[in-house]
Amino acid sequence: MEKLPKISEMVNLSGKRALVTGGGKGIGAAISSRLVEAGAEVTIADVDPEIHILAEELSASFAKCDITVPEQLKAAVQQAADGSSLDILVNNAGIYPPTGPIAEVSDDFVTKMLDLNVRAQYSASREAVNYMSNGGSIVNISSIAALRGGASITAYSTSKAAVIGLTKAFANELGPKKIRVNAIAPGIIDTEGLAEQGAALKEGGIDVYAAIAANPLRISGDPDYIARATLFLASDLAEFITGHLLVVDGGSTA
Ligand SMILES: NC(=O)c1ccc[n+]([C@@H]2O[C@H](COP(=O)([O-])OP(=O)(O)OC[C@H]3O[C@@H](n4cnc5c(N)ncnc54)[C@H](O)[C@@H]3O)[C@@H](O)[C@H]2O)c1
């Protein structure tokens, strides 16, 4: 019988370089931490300059970067690849301010939401692929808001649904280059970003703190659950998986 690689070898990311956008807080910080633990050389690209402190604590590199600014994004990708090669890109940075009723959502707001949540993910992947001549894994963070919509978060739902299309299209084109492209749809996860938006979302009829453990498992959404799923998709455990949307929500959309 053919000797199979050991599980511990398949999740070992030693010698791999990874870039996590928005990797300084919440879900991104949990992902950065798990990738470092698995042995990867991680670069955190984040717009918040204070994130250099977390990066140092994690033994990760820090690229101060607004991913919507092309030159800053290019520089962050180049830094993460150390000018030679990149193995893993996690497109995590995103915003989710509530929008109110459709009639009150301005074009400028929709444009801003799509620019960060979709266009910048597209651009980051395009730049990263230049350094993935040995293959690679891209993990895009979508949301369950892409699957079931939501009053007062229309622009957000639209942006996160677009991430699924982007993922499938990229997976098809990049598969022959052995670059796998997958997405994760987190359920409601307890993060700083969620706390900041909580009050405004409640005004729009969404009580995130009531919803946070309102899933069949009755477990509060922890950022580490998304980090574990990311590690799976980024590693060789997912060698035959591409173009997939992995829903990680305690069963709330089941
Ligand atoms: N928290 C949830 O319930 C939840 C659920 C589903 C999906 N998501 C998605 O997960 C991702 C992370 O969410 P979170 O709750 O951890 O967010 P968060 O607000 O807690 O953290 C986001 C990080 O991204 C950084 N960032 C924001 N804009 C940036 C930019 N232009 N360039 C670079 N960095 C930038 C921030 O500085 C911050 O460090 C987002 O894409 C979000 O839409 C979150």
The ligand as a Tripos MOL2 file, in Angstrom:
@<TRIPOS>MOLECULE
LIG
   44    48     1     0     0
SMALL
NO_CHARGES

@<TRIPOS>ATOM
      1 N1        -16.7290   39.2880   12.9580 N.am      1 LIG1
      2 C1        -17.7030   38.6950   12.2960 C.2       1 LIG1
      3 O1        -18.7920   38.3930   12.8360 O.2       1 LIG1
      4 C2        -17.5110   38.3510   10.8360 C.ar      1 LIG1
      5 C3        -18.4350   37.4730   10.2360 C.ar      1 LIG1
      6 C4        -18.2820   37.1530    8.8910 C.ar      1 LIG1
      7 C5        -17.2200   37.6750    8.1660 C.ar      1 LIG1
      8 N2        -16.3450   38.5250    8.7740 N.ar      1 LIG1
      9 C6        -15.2510   39.0510    7.9480 C.3       1 LIG1
     10 O2        -14.0250   38.7040    8.5430 O.3       1 LIG1
     11 C7        -13.0330   39.7000    8.2740 C.3       1 LIG1
     12 C8        -12.4180   40.1940    9.5740 C.3       1 LIG1
     13 O3        -13.4540   40.6420   10.4360 O.3       1 LIG1
     14 P1        -13.1540   41.0680   11.9520 P.3       1 LIG1
     15 O4        -14.4570   41.0290   12.6600 O.co2     1 LIG1
     16 O5        -12.0110   40.2730   12.4800 O.co2     1 LIG1
     17 O6        -12.7350   42.5930   11.7350 O.3       1 LIG1
     18 P2        -11.9720   43.6320   12.7120 P.3       1 LIG1
     19 O7        -12.5720   44.9540   12.3890 O.co2     1 LIG1
     20 O8        -12.0010   43.1600   14.1260 O.co2     1 LIG1
     21 O9        -10.4770   43.5810   12.1740 O.3       1 LIG1
     22 C9        -10.2140   43.9690   10.8400 C.3       1 LIG1
     23 C10        -8.7410   44.2930   10.6470 C.3       1 LIG1
     24 O10        -8.5940   44.7370    9.2750 O.3       1 LIG1
     25 C11        -7.8340   45.9420    9.2810 C.3       1 LIG1
     26 N3         -8.2080   46.7390    8.0980 N.ar      1 LIG1
     27 C12        -9.3710   47.3930    7.8900 C.ar      1 LIG1
     28 N4         -9.3230   48.0530    6.7260 N.ar      1 LIG1
     29 C13        -8.1060   47.7990    6.1790 C.ar      1 LIG1
     30 C14        -7.4590   48.2190    4.9870 C.ar      1 LIG1
     31 N5         -8.0440   49.0670    4.1210 N.pl3     1 LIG1
     32 N6         -6.2050   47.7690    4.7410 N.ar      1 LIG1
     33 C15        -5.5820   46.9540    5.6260 C.ar      1 LIG1
     34 N7         -6.1340   46.5470    6.7810 N.ar      1 LIG1
     35 C16        -7.3900   46.9670    7.0600 C.ar      1 LIG1
     36 C17        -8.1730   46.6340   10.5920 C.3       1 LIG1
     37 O11        -7.1780   47.5750   10.9920 O.3       1 LIG1
     38 C18        -8.2560   45.4300   11.5490 C.3       1 LIG1
     39 O12        -6.9770   45.1010   12.0860 O.3       1 LIG1
     40 C19       -13.7620   40.7940    7.4710 C.3       1 LIG1
     41 O13       -13.5660   40.5840    6.1050 O.3       1 LIG1
     42 C20       -15.2210   40.5690    7.8430 C.3       1 LIG1
     43 O14       -16.0990   41.0460    6.8560 O.3       1 LIG1
     44 C21       -16.4640   38.8830   10.0890 C.ar      1 LIG1
@<TRIPOS>BOND
     1     1     2 1
     2     2     3 2
     3     2     4 1
     4     4     5 ar
     5     4    44 ar
     6     5     6 ar
     7     6     7 ar
     8     7     8 ar
     9     8     9 1
    10     8    44 ar
    11     9    10 1
    12     9    42 1
    13    10    11 1
    14    11    12 1
    15    11    40 1
    16    12    13 1
    17    13    14 1
    18    14    15 2
    19    14    16 1
    20    14    17 1
    21    17    18 1
    22    18    19 2
    23    18    20 1
    24    18    21 1
    25    21    22 1
    26    22    23 1
    27    23    24 1
    28    23    38 1
    29    24    25 1
    30    25    26 1
    31    25    36 1
    32    26    27 ar
    33    26    35 ar
    34    27    28 ar
    35    28    29 ar
    36    29    30 ar
    37    29    35 ar
    38    30    31 1
    39    30    32 ar
    40    32    33 ar
    41    33    34 ar
    42    34    35 ar
    43    36    37 1
    44    36    38 1
    45    38    39 1
    46    40    41 1
    47    40    42 1
    48    42    43 1
@<TRIPOS>SUBSTRUCTURE
     1 LIG1         1 GROUP 0 **** ****
